[in-house]
Amino acid sequence: MRLRRFVGADVATATRLVREHLGPEAVILATRGHPDGIEITAAVDAELVTRPLAAMPAGAEAATASGGVAPAIGASGDAGFASVAQELQALRAHLAEIERTLAPLR
């Protein structure tokens, strides 16, 4: 498992750094205030590390950002895709809660 800390001016910036360096499979373990903004501690299973977004094929990043399926996954209707979509929705809700909690600190 790879464990790293990221510091950003705000939650969105720190979260973007997590995705860029550890990939979409990264799990946020902790967030806290930092003199330079927000510190996020995140981890990812070493076997699940994907290429950073900058190294993805041109259409993959756009498809992922727009909520579509990245070309690497394909549109085969995998049964596991539904559970991934549910987990993503739960993570978005969690991130929104973190942002609401940290808003007074800004």
C-alpha positions in Angstrom: 0.0 0.0 0.0 1.2 3.5 -0.9 0.5 6.2 1.7 1.2 9.8 0.9 0.4 13.3 2.2 -0.7 16.1 0.0 -1.0 19.8 0.8 -3.2 22.2 -1.2 -4.5 25.7 -0.8 -8.0 24.2 -0.4 -9.8 20.8 -0.4 -10.3 20.8 -4.2 -6.6 21.5 -4.9 -5.4 18.8 -2.4 -7.9 16.3 -3.8 -6.8 17.0 -7.4 -3.2 16.3 -6.3 -4.3 13.0 -4.8 -5.9 11.9 -8.0 -3.0 13.1 -10.1 -0.4 11.2 -8.1 -2.2 8.1 -6.8 -5.0 7.7 -9.4 -8.7 7.4 -9.1 -8.5 4.3 -6.8 -6.9 6.4 -4.0 -8.7 6.5 -0.6 -8.6 9.6 1.6 -7.7 8.5 5.1 -7.6 11.9 6.8 -7.9 15.6 6.3 -6.7 18.4 8.5 -5.8 22.0 8.5 -2.2 22.9 7.6 -0.4 26.3 7.6 -0.4 26.3 3.8 -4.1 25.2 3.5 -5.4 21.6 3.8 -3.4 18.4 4.3 -4.9 15.2 2.9 -3.4 11.8 3.8 -4.4 9.2 1.1 -3.5 5.7 0.3 -3.8 3.3 -2.6 -3.1 -0.4 -3.0 0.2 -0.7 -4.9 -1.3 -3.2 -7.3 -4.1 -0.7 -8.2 -1.9 2.3 -9.0 -2.9 3.7 -12.4 -1.0 6.0 -14.7 -1.4 9.7 -13.7 -4.1 11.6 -15.7 -1.4 13.4 -17.7 -0.2 10.0 -19.1 -3.7 8.8 -20.0 -4.8 8.7 -23.7 -6.4 11.9 -24.9 -10.0 10.8 -24.7 -9.8 9.0 -21.3 -9.5 12.1 -19.2 -12.3 13.9 -20.9 -14.6 10.9 -20.7 -13.9 10.5 -17.0 -14.3 14.2 -16.2 -17.6 14.3 -17.9 -18.9 11.3 -16.0 -18.6 9.0 -18.9 -16.8 5.7 -19.1 -13.1 6.0 -19.9 -12.0 4.1 -23.0 -9.8 1.8 -20.9 -12.9 0.5 -19.2 -15.1 0.2 -22.2 -18.8 0.0 -22.4 -19.2 -3.7 -22.0 -21.7 -3.2 -19.1 -19.5 -4.8 -16.4 -21.5 -5.9 -13.4 -18.9 -4.2 -11.1 -19.5 -0.9 -12.8 -22.7 -0.3 -10.8 -20.9 -0.8 -7.5 -18.1 1.5 -8.6 -20.7 4.2 -9.5 -22.3 3.8 -6.1 -19.0 4.1 -4.3 -18.1 7.2 -6.4 -21.4 8.8 -5.3 -20.7 8.0 -1.7 -17.2 9.5 -2.0 -18.6 12.7 -3.6 -21.1 13.0 -0.7 -18.2 12.5 1.8 -16.1 15.1 0.1 -19.0 17.6 0.2 -19.3 16.9 3.9 -15.5 17.5 4.4 -15.8 20.8 2.4 -18.7 22.0 4.6 -16.8 21.1 7.7 -13.7 22.9 6.7 -15.5 26.0 5.2 -15.4 27.9 8.6 -11.6 27.5 8.7 -11.1 29.3 5.4 
